[in-house]
Amino acid sequence: MVDALHNLWPRIKKLVDPHTIVINADNGPENSSRRTQFIKRIVEFAQSKKIDVCLAYYPPYHSKYNPVERVWGILEKHWNGQLLDSIDKVIGLAKTMKWKGNNAFVQMIDGVYNTGVRLTQSAMNKYENMLKRKTGLEKWVVDILCYN
């Protein structure tokens, strides 16, 4: 997710020059608000771009409220059961999908992401001190305040 943000940042900055980015996420294991590597990378992104980031997580079993889930359904219909046997085929099908009359912006992020990489508790404390967790919703709403 952070690599995608880095790639999209020039377009976002040019279009709207925001002071805050709100990310609605599913709280899956890759982008959980307790995943040390993700928090480290998203905090470093916010600091490097001088932008506030609000991580807003959908609770379990509430994916029907997440707009991206509807996009996945449309993408699956567009694929129409085709065998996704190459990267070119997947990207090509994704690029030709339409949702609400618009084509998707598709970009391949080619990287290797090691599993099991964690920060030590003392290293994580540095990043945790940069977060503002909403009282009573500590796991579901996290603000990273870096805007100057």
N, C-alpha and C positions, 0 to 999 in steps of 0.2 A: 504494500500500500504506500509506503513512504517513497519507494522508487517511482511509483506512478505519480505521486505528488510532485516530486522533483522534476519529472518530465513535463507535467502539465503546468507547472508554475509560470513559465513565461507567457503562456496563453491566458491564464487566469489573471495575472498581473496586468496584462495589456487590456483585457476586456473590462475588468471591474476594479482593479487596484484595491482589493479588500483589506480591511484591518482585522477581520476574523474569518476563519474557515470553520464551518460546522460539518463534522463528519458523522453521518448516521451509519452505525456499524452493527453487526449481528452478535458481537461479543464472542465470536468463535475463538478457537485457541491461538490463531495466528495474530489476531489484533486485539486481544483481551486487554482491559485496562490494568491487569496484573502481570502481563507478559513483559518481562524486563527488557528484552531486546527491542520490542516494538516501542515501548515507552521511551527508551533511550533515543531511538532513531526519530520518533515524532517530536520529541522535545528539541533535539538538535536541529531538525528541519525548521521548527517554529522560531528558534533563536536565530538561525542563519538568514531567514527571510523576514525577520522582525514582524511576525504575524501571530495573532492569538489563534489558538486552535481549540475548539470545543469538540470533545469526543462524546457523542450521545449514542448510547447502546440500546438496542431493542432487547426486551427481556425474552427468555426462552419461550418458544412456541407462539411468538407474535410476528412471524415472518410475513403474515398476510398484510401487515401495515407497512412493510418495507417496500418502497417502489421498485427497487432493483429486482425483487423477486418476481414482479410482473414482467419485467424485461426478460428475465431468464425464461419464463413461459413462452413469450413471443419468439425468443431466439430458438427454443426447442421446436416450436411449430415451423419456423423458417427452415431449420435443418431438415425437418421432415424425415427423421430416421436415417439420414445418410450416415455412412460410416465415416467417422472423423479420423482418417488414417494418416494425415500429414498436417504439419503446422500451416502450410500454405492454404490447405482446404479450410481449416478452422478459421483462419484470419479472413479468407475470402468470403466465407459464409457470414461471418460477423459483420464485415464491412457492408454487405448488401442487405442486411436486415434493416427494416424500417420500424420505428416506434413513434406513434403520433405524427407520422409523416416525415420523420427525420431519420437520416442514416446515423448509425453509431460511429463514434470516433474510436478507432481501433489502433492500438499500438502494441507491438510485442516488446515485452521487457524480458530480456535474456539474461538470466543470472542464476547463480547457484546459491541456494539458501540452506545453510547447515542447520540441522535440527539439534535441539538440546543445548543450544548456546544460551547461557544465563549469566546475568551480572551477580556479583556477590551482594550480600545484603548491604554492606557499607557503600558499595558503588551505586546500588539502586537508591539508597537514601538521598544521594545527591540529586537524582532526578525526581524522586518522590517529593522532595522539598520544593520543586518548581511547579508542582501540580496543585490545583485547588479542586478538591473533591466536594461535591454538593452534599451537605449534611443529610443523612438518611438515604441518599442515593449514591453513596461513595463508589459503588461498582458500576453505576449506570451513566453518570454524568461527570466528566473530568474536563477541567479547563486548564489550558496551558497559556499563561499570560506573558507575552513577549512584545506586544505592540508598544512602540514609543511615540 
